[in-house]
């Protein structure tokens, strides 16, 4: 089980993101259940980690606009194990979405300082 907290009405977790040469950065990421991808990171962090470019893709944002994103390959330490993920590059705070949480149960105590937990339902 992984745990985080609710702060300013956002469920947050600390994640370790790894680059291809072993670089690691701990980032605080916000749970975004409206995001069907895995992870977004700001451009400076993608550059610092040296994440390799994969492709470009479009996404439909909550306000109805479409945006073109660069997508890079990354590794996240997830349940204590390295997991390859697609990282969307976005000029925003780090977000992680539903694809990263697939096969898990998300529980949020929606109060300031409340606990957030992600529990693995099965091993993939």
C-alpha positions in Angstrom: 0.0 0.0 0.0 1.2 3.5 -0.8 0.0 6.5 1.2 -0.4 10.2 0.8 -2.3 13.1 2.2 -5.0 15.6 1.3 -3.8 19.2 1.2 -5.8 22.2 -0.1 -8.5 19.8 -1.5 -5.9 17.8 -3.5 -5.0 14.1 -2.9 -1.2 14.0 -3.2 1.6 11.3 -3.2 5.3 11.5 -3.2 6.6 9.4 -6.2 10.2 8.6 -7.2 10.7 9.1 -11.0 13.8 7.6 -12.6 15.7 8.5 -15.7 17.5 6.1 -18.0 20.9 6.7 -16.5 19.7 6.0 -12.9 18.9 9.6 -12.0 16.1 9.8 -9.4 13.8 12.7 -8.4 11.1 12.5 -5.7 8.1 14.5 -6.8 4.8 15.4 -5.1 2.1 14.5 -7.6 -1.6 15.2 -7.4 -4.1 12.4 -8.1 -6.2 13.3 -11.2 -9.0 10.8 -11.7 -10.1 12.7 -14.8 -6.7 12.0 -16.4 -6.7 8.6 -18.2 -2.9 8.6 -18.7 -0.1 7.7 -16.2 1.9 10.8 -15.3 2.5 14.4 -16.3 5.8 16.2 -15.4 6.9 19.7 -16.2 9.5 20.2 -19.0 12.4 21.1 -16.7 12.0 17.8 -14.8 11.8 15.7 -18.0 15.0 17.4 -19.1 16.8 17.0 -15.8 16.0 13.3 -15.8 16.9 12.9 -19.5 13.7 11.0 -20.3 13.8 9.7 -23.9 11.2 11.1 -26.3 8.5 8.6 -27.4 5.9 10.4 -29.4 3.4 13.3 -29.6 -0.2 13.0 -28.7 -3.3 15.2 -28.3 -5.4 15.4 -25.1 -8.8 16.8 -24.4 -8.6 19.0 -21.3 -11.3 19.6 -18.7 -12.2 23.0 -20.3 -12.9 21.3 -23.7 -9.7 22.5 -25.4 -7.3 20.1 -27.2 -3.6 20.3 -26.5 -0.6 18.6 -28.2 1.8 17.0 -25.7 5.2 15.5 -26.0 5.3 12.0 -24.5 8.5 10.6 -23.0 9.5 7.2 -21.5 10.0 7.1 -17.7 10.2 4.8 -14.8 8.3 5.2 -11.5 8.9 3.3 -8.3 5.4 1.9 -7.8 4.7 -0.5 -4.9 8.4 -0.7 -4.4 9.0 -1.9 -7.9 10.2 0.0 -11.1 7.4 0.5 -13.6 7.7 1.9 -17.1 5.2 4.6 -17.8 4.4 7.2 -20.5 5.2 10.7 -19.2 3.2 13.5 -20.7 5.1 16.8 -20.6 2.9 19.6 -19.3 3.6 23.0 -17.9 1.7 22.1 -14.7 2.3 20.5 -11.4 3.0 16.7 -11.6 -0.2 14.7 -11.9 -0.8 11.0 -12.0 -3.8 9.4 -13.5 -6.0 6.4 -13.8 -3.7 4.3 -16.0 -1.0 4.4 -13.3 -3.6 3.3 -10.7 -5.1 0.5 -12.8 -5.4 -2.7 -10.7 -5.5 -0.7 -7.5 -8.0 0.7 -5.0 -7.9 4.4 -4.3 -9.2 5.6 -0.9 -9.4 9.3 0.0 -10.4 10.9 3.3 -11.6 14.2 1.9 -10.6 16.4 4.8 -7.6 18.7 5.2 -4.7 16.4 6.3 -6.8 13.3 5.5 -5.1 10.1 4.4 -4.9 8.8 0.9 -4.1 5.2 0.1 -3.6 3.2 -3.0 -3.8 -0.6 -2.5 -2.8 -3.2 -5.0 -5.8 -5.4 -5.9 -3.7 -8.0 -7.7 -0.1 -8.4 -9.0 0.4 -7.7 -12.6 
